[in-house]
Amino acid sequence: MTTESTSATDRSWVPAPVEVPDTQAALDAVREVIDAGPFTDTWESLAAYEVPDWFRDAKFGIFMHWGAYSVPAFGNEWYPRRMYQQGTPEHAHHREVHGDHAEVGYKDFLPRFTMDAFDPAGMARLFRRAGAQFVVPVAEHHDGFPMYDEPRTRWNATKVGPKRDVLGDVLDACDDQWIVRGASSHRAEHWFFFHPGRAFASDVRDDPDFADLYGPAMPQAAGPNEAYLEDWLLRTVRIIDAYRPQVLWFDWWIEHPAFEPYRRMLAAYYYNRAAQWGRGVVLQYKWEAFREGTAVLDVERGGMADVQERPWQNDTSVSRTSWGWIEGHEWKNPVDLVGELVDVVAKNGCLLLNIGPKPDGTIPAEEAALLEGLGAWLTVNGEAVYGTRPWRVPGEGPTAVPEGSFTDSASLPFTAADLRFTQRAEVGQTSLYAMGMVRPEDDVVRIRSLGGASSLAVRDLGDVRLLGHPTPLEVRRTDDALEVVLPSPLPAAVEAVPGFALKLVLPDPAAPAPRALLLPEGEGGG
C-alpha cells in the first residue's frame, strides 16, 4: 500500500491534454455518409438490412475483455465502479489492499496496465486453433478507457499503460489468420459508471485533474445529454472508419430512449460504410435497443428455447464469475462449452465466447487450454457446426436450456439422451447431424426423433457415420428410436474430446447450400 500511495503522487505518467476534433464538422461528415445511402436513419430503411451469409455460417467467435480492471484482479470487470460503492466487498478490498480512495483511485491502475507481454500474433494463432471465425475485442469498456487510438480523449491505450494501439494490433494479426475482425462498445454506461465516487472523499469527487477520465459520473437516472450522445456516436464512428469491423457489438443501456435517434444514425452510417467496402457486416444489440430485423439480437449468458427464424447470438464467457481477469475464477469445463456451442447453433445462433487477458497481455493458461480443447472438438466435429442450418427441431432429451439472459450460472446436467441437430444441403442429399455431449455407456445412440413412430421419421436413410471415423455404422430402427451403434474402440481423436457427432444422409435437400469455411487446424470429421 505504501508503494501504491507513493506512486499515486507521481503524475509523470499522466498524458498531456489533447485538442478534441471539431464535433460539428465530424457530425456533418456523418450526415453526408447517411444521406448518400443506401440506408437512411429511419427504422423503415434499416429494416432492409440482411444478415450476411458469412455470419450465418461462422457459428463461433472470440470475445475479449481487457483493461485496467485486470490490475486489481478482484470481483469482476465492474471493479472500477464498485470500488467506489461504499459497503461493497470491492470498496473494502480497495481500501485494505490499495489505499484510501482519495489517494489511490482507479486512475492509478492505468500505468500498471502495461501489456508488456502482449503477443497479438500468438493470440490470433490460438484463436485460429480454437476454431473461431470472428473476433470481438472490447474497444472501450464502461471505464471510459479506449483500447484503440481515440483522438477525442487523452485517456486511451496509445497514451497510457500499453502505449500502443492494442485493438488495431490484434485485429491486424487476426487478418493474417483469416479471422473476421470485430469490436465492441460499452461506452454508453460510462455516463454513470463512476458516480458512486461523488458520494465521499475520493479522486472522482475531489481531483479535477482526472475529471475527463471519470466524468460525467452522473446518476444513472439522469439520462445522457446531447454532448455525451454526440461523443458516443463519434467514438463509434471512429471505430468503424479506423478499424473496419465486420462485427460491431453493443452492450446494454443504448436502449435508453435518449439514444434512439443516435442508434438509427449509427446503424445507417455503419451499413452505408459496409456498402462502400463491399462487405457484409453485423451490428449486435441487447434487449430492445434495435427493432427486430434491423440488426442481430445478442443474449448475454443465456439462450433460446427453440429454433429462431432470424440469426442471433449468445455471448458468454469461459468463466462464470467475471468477463475480465481476476484471481479465483470459477471456470467452465469442456462439456459446458461444447454444450453451449451446439445448443446455440442448433437454434440458428452463433456463440461469442469470452476470455480475459492478464494485465501483462497474456491469456491465462486455463483459458488457453479451454480454447485449445474446443478447437480439438471442432477439428473432429466442425462439419456439424460450420455452415449448417437448423433442422426441423433443435434437439431432444431431458435437458432444456432456459430461455433468456443470465442462465449459465451452473453446469447443465447433459445426459446421453440429450442430442442437438443441424443440417446441411449437399448435391442430391441433405446431411443431418446429431451431436451429443455425453457418450452412451452401452455405445448405442438412440435418436428418438427418428424412431419409426415419430412424425419426423425419415425413409430411405442413407449411410450413418461418426465424424472422425471412416466407415458407416450399424443402424437399427425401432418404433421408439433410430439406434446407432458407435464403433469400439473409438478413434483416438474422437476419444480425446467430449461427446460425438453423427452424420446421417437424408435423400432430399432441405437447407440452402452454405459456402465453405475454414476449420481449425487439421482435418475435419466425416
N, C-alpha and C positions, 0 to 999 in steps of 0.2 A: 504493500500500500504506500509505503514511503517513496518507492521508486516511481510509482504512478503519479503521486502527488507532486513530486519534483518535476516529472516530465510535463505535467499539466501547466506548469508555469513557463515552460519553454514553448514559445509560439513561432519558432523559426520555420516550422513545417507548414504554417498556415499560408495558403495560396493568396496571391495578390488579387484584389478586386478585378472584375472583368467588365468591359463595356458591353452591355446586353444589346444584341442586334435590334434594329428598329422594328417594333412589334407591328405597327400598322402596315409597313411595307411587306412584312412577312405574311400578314393576313391577306393582303391584296394578292400576293403571289398564290396563296392557297385558293382564293376565289377564282383566279384565272384558270387553274387546273380543273376545278369543279365545273366552271362554265364551259370548258372545252369538251366535256362529255367523255365517254358515252353516258356516264351516270351523273345525275343531279342529286342534290341533297334533300330529296323527298323520299318518304317511305315507299311511295308507289314506284319510283325509279329504282330504288335499291332492291325491290322485290324481284327484279330481273336477274339478280346475281345467281350464278350457278356454281356449285361446289366442284372444283376441278377433279378430274379422274385421278390425278396423281395422289390426292389426299384420300380418296375413296379406297385406293389400292394400298396405301402406305401402312396403315394399321398401327404403327408403333413409332413413337418419338421419345426423345430425351428432354426433360425439363431440368433446369439447373438454377438453384437458388444460391447465390454467392453474395457476400457483402461483409461489411464491418461487424455485423451482428454475430459473425462466426468467431470473433476475437474473444468475447466473454464466454461463448460456447455454453450458455446456460438457458434453460427453459425452452425457448424456440426462437424463431426469427422475429417475433414480436417483442423481443427483449428491449429494443430501443424505446418503445412506448411504455412497457410495463416496469422498466427500471425507475420511471418517474411516477408510477401509480402507487401512492402510499398504501401500505397494507398488503402488498403482493409479495410473493417469495422473491421475485426479481428485484424489487426495491430493497428488501432486506439484504439479499445477496450482494447487491452492488455496494451498499454502504459498508458491509463487512469485508468484502474482498478488494474492492477498488477504491473506496474512499467516499468522502462527502460529495453529494451531487453538485454542490456549488463549485467545487474544485475539480472534480473528475466527472465529466459528463460523457455523453455518447460521442461527442466530437473527438475525445481523446483516444478512442479506439481506431480512428481513421488512419493515423500514421503507422499504427501497428498492423494494419491490414495490408501487408506488403505483397502477397502473392509471389514471393521471391523464388518459389519452386514451380511456378506455373509453366506447364508444357502443353500448349494448345494442340500441337501435332499429336502428342501422345494421347490426349483426351479424345481427339477425333478418331484415332485408330481404335480406342476402346469402344467408342460408340458404334463404330462400324462392326466390330466383333460382336457387340451386343445385338446387332440386327436392326438398329434404329434407322429409320428412313428420313427423319427430320429432327432438328434440334431447336429448342426454345430456351436460350439462356435469359435470365432476368436482365432486362436493360436498365430498369430503375425500380427499386422496391419502395415500400412506404417510408423508408428513412430519408428519401429525397437525395440519394447519392447515386447519380447515374454511373453505370459501369462502361460508359462509352464517352466519346468526345462531344459533350453537350455545351455549345457556346453560350447558353443562357444562364449558366451558373459556374462559379469557380469551384464548386464542390462536386467534382467528378473524378473518376479513376485515372484520368490522364494527368491530373494535377496534384492529387493526394493519394497516399497509400501505394498502389501498384505503379502509378505514374506511367501507365500505358493504356492503350485502348483495348481492354481485355475482351470486350464484346466483339469488336472487329477482328481481333486476333483469332478467337476460337471459331468464328464464322468462316473466316478465310481457310482455316485448317479443315473445317468440315466440307468446304467446297472440294478440297483435294480428295476427300473420301466419298464424294458423290452423295453427301447428306444434305438435304434441303435446309436452307437457313431460315430461322425464325427469331422472334424476340418477344418478350412480354413486358407490359407496362402495368405497374402497381402504383403509379404516381397519384392517382385520384385521392387515395386515402391520406396522402401527406398533409392535406388541408388541416386535418385534426390530429395527426398522429402524435405530435409532441405536446399537445395541450395539457396533459397532466402535470408537466413540468412547470406550469404557471401557478400552481397551487401552493408552492412552498419555495424555500430558498434553493434555487438551482441555477445552473448556467442557462437553462431555457428562459427563465424569467429575468435573470439579473445580468446577463452578459451580452450587451448589444453587438459585440464583435461577431457573434455567431447567429444573429437573427436571420440572416439569409440562408443559413443551413436549417435551423429548426422551424422557422416560420412557414406559413402563417400561424400554426399552433392554435387554431381556433376551436371552439366547441363543435362537436360533430353535428349538433342540432342546428348550428348556423351554417346554412348552405354556402357553397363556394361562390365568390363574387366573380364579376366579369373578367377582371385581370387574371385571376387564377385559372379560369376556364380557358382563356386565350393562351396562357402559358402552357397549360396541359395539351392543348391542341398542337401548338408549335413544337413542343418537345417530341410529340409523337410523329409529327411531320418530319422532324429531323431524323428519327429512327428510320422512317420509310425511305427517305431520299438518300441518306448516307449509307445504309446497310442493305436495302432492298430485300427485306424479309418476305418470304412467301407464306409465312405464318405470323400473324400478329395477334397475340393473346392478351386479353384484358382481365384484370381482377375485378372484384366487386366494387361497388359504390359509384361506378359510372352509370348505374341505373337511377341515380338521384335525378329528379326532374330537371334540375338546373343544367345537367349535361346534355339534355335531349337534342337541342339544335347542334351542339358540337359533335355529338356522336354521329349525327347524319352527315355533317360536313366531313368528318374524319373518314367515314366509310366511303363516301363518294370520292374523296381525294385518293384514298388507297386503291380503290377499284380502277379509277382512271389512270393512276400511275401504272398499275399492273397491265392495263391495256396497252400503254405505251411500251412497256417492257416486253410484251408478248408472253406473259407468264400468268398461270392461274394462281390465285392467292386465296388464303383462308383467314378470315377475321373471326376470332373466337371470343365469346362473351359468356357471362353467368347470369342466372336469374332471368329477368325480362328486360335487359338493357337494350336489346335489339328485337325488332319484330321477327316473328318466325319466318324463315326463308330468306332473310336479308343477310344472314351471317350464320356461323356454326355454333350451336349451343355446347357449352362445356359444363360438366357436372363434377364438382370438386369432391374427391374421395368418395365416390358413390357409383351408381349405376342405374340401369333401366330394368324394368320387369319383363319387357318383351321387345321384339324387333321394332325399331323405329323407321319410319318412312324416310326421314332425312338423316344423312350422316351426322354424327355427334361425337363427343369426346369425353372421356373420363380422365381428369388429371389427378394423379395420386403420387405417393412417394414410397421409396424403399423403406422409409422409417414411419412408424405410427405416431411418433412424438414430435417431430419437427421437420420443416422443409429445409432449413439451413443446418449447418454443422453445429452439434452440441456434444458435450460429454454425456455418455449414458443413453444413447439411442435405444429404442425398442425396435429392432429390425424385423421386417417381414421375412418369411422363409421362401425358398424357391417355389414350393407348391402354391403359396399365396400369389406370387407374381404370375405364374402360369395360369392360375385360375382367373385372376383379374383380366389378363390379356384375352383368353379365349372367350370368356363371358361377354366382354365388351365387343369383340369382333363379331361374335355370333348375332349380336343385336344391332349391327350396322354402325358400330362405333370404332374409334381409334383410342389407343391408350397412350397417354402422355405421362411417362414415369420419371419422377424427380430424384435427383441426387443433390448433395450439398457439399461442395469442396471446403477444405480447411482454409484458414486464413493465409497459409503459405501457397495456396493454389492447387494443392494436391487433392486427389479424390481418395477418401478413406478406403482402406483395404477391404472392409466389409462391403462397402457399396460396389467397389470394382468387382468383387467376387460374385455378387448377386447379378450384376450386368453380364459378366462372363457366363454365368450359369444360364441366364435367359437366352443368351446368344447360342449356347450349345444346344438348348432345346429347339430354337428356331432353325439351326443348321439341319437338324433332323426333320422337323415338322413344319418349317416355314411354308411349304406348299399349301398347307391347310389354312394359312393365315393371309399371306400377302396376295393381293389381287383378287380375293374371294368376295362373294356376296352372301347375304343371309339366305338361309333355306326357308322352307315353309314354316318351321318352328325353330326357335333358337336352341332348344335343347330338351333334355329330360332328366329326371332324377329328383331325389328328395330335397336337394339343397338349392334354395332360391336366393338370389341376390336381392336385397331390399331396394326398392326404387327410391331415388332421391340422393341428396348430398350427405356427406359425413356418416357413412355407414361402414367404413372399413376399420373400425376400432379393434376388431378381433378377427382371427382367422375363421374362415368359413369351413364347416365340417364336411368337406367334399368326401364322397364315397365312390366306390367302383361303379355304382349305378348312375352317377352324375356324368352326363355327356353334353357337349355343345357341338352344334352343327354349323357348317358353312358349305358353300357350293361354288363351282367354277364351270363355266361353259367352255367346252372344247369342241373341236371339229367332230360332228356327228354324235356327240355324247355330252352328258353332264357328269362331273365328278362331285360326289357328295363326300364330305369329310366329317368324321365323328371323332371328337377329341375328348379324351378322358384325363382327369388329373390324378387318378389313383388306378393302378392296375389291379384287376381282379385276382384274388388268391387262387382260383381254380383255372386261371388263364383263359376264361371264356367271357368275352364281352357280349352282353345282351342288350341289343338295341330295340327297345320296346316300341318305339315309333315306327319300326319297320316289321313288326310282327304281323302274321297273317290276318289277324282280326283288326288291325289298325286301319283307319281311313287313310293313313299315309303310306301304307304298304306299297312297295314297288314291284311290278312284274318285270320279268326279263332282266334281272340283275346280272351285271357282268362281273368281272373279277373284283375281288376284295383283297386289298393289300394293306400291310402295315408299313407306314412310312419309315424308311430306313432299313427295310427288309426286301430282298429282291424278288420273291416268288409269291404267287397267290396263296391265300389262306383257306383253310377248311371252313365252310359255312353251312349252317343248319337253320331251317326256318320252322318255327312253331307258331301257334296262334298268338302266343304271348310276346315273342321276340324273334328277331334275327340274331342267331348266335354265331359269333365269330371266334374261332379258336386261335389264340396267339401262339406264335412259334416258341419252342423251348429247345435250347436256350435262346434268349433274345440277343440280337446283335449288340455288340459292346457299346456302340454309340447310343442305342435306344436304352439299354440298361442303365447308362450313366446319367440319364435325365429323368425328371418326373413324368409320370403318365405315359400317354401314347396318342397317336393319331392314325385312324383308319381311312383309307381311300376306297370308296365304293363307286363303281362305274354304273351310271344310270343310262338308259337308252336315249333320252331326249334332252336337248339343251334347255335350260330353264333360267339362265342368267347371262347378262351381257359379257362378251369376251373381254377380259382385262388385259392391259399391257403387262409386259414382263417387268419385274422389279429385281433389284439386287438382293440376293440372300446374304446372310452373314458369311464370313469366310468359310469355305468348304462346300461340299456337295449338299444339295437339298435332298430331302427324303423322297421316296416314291419310286 
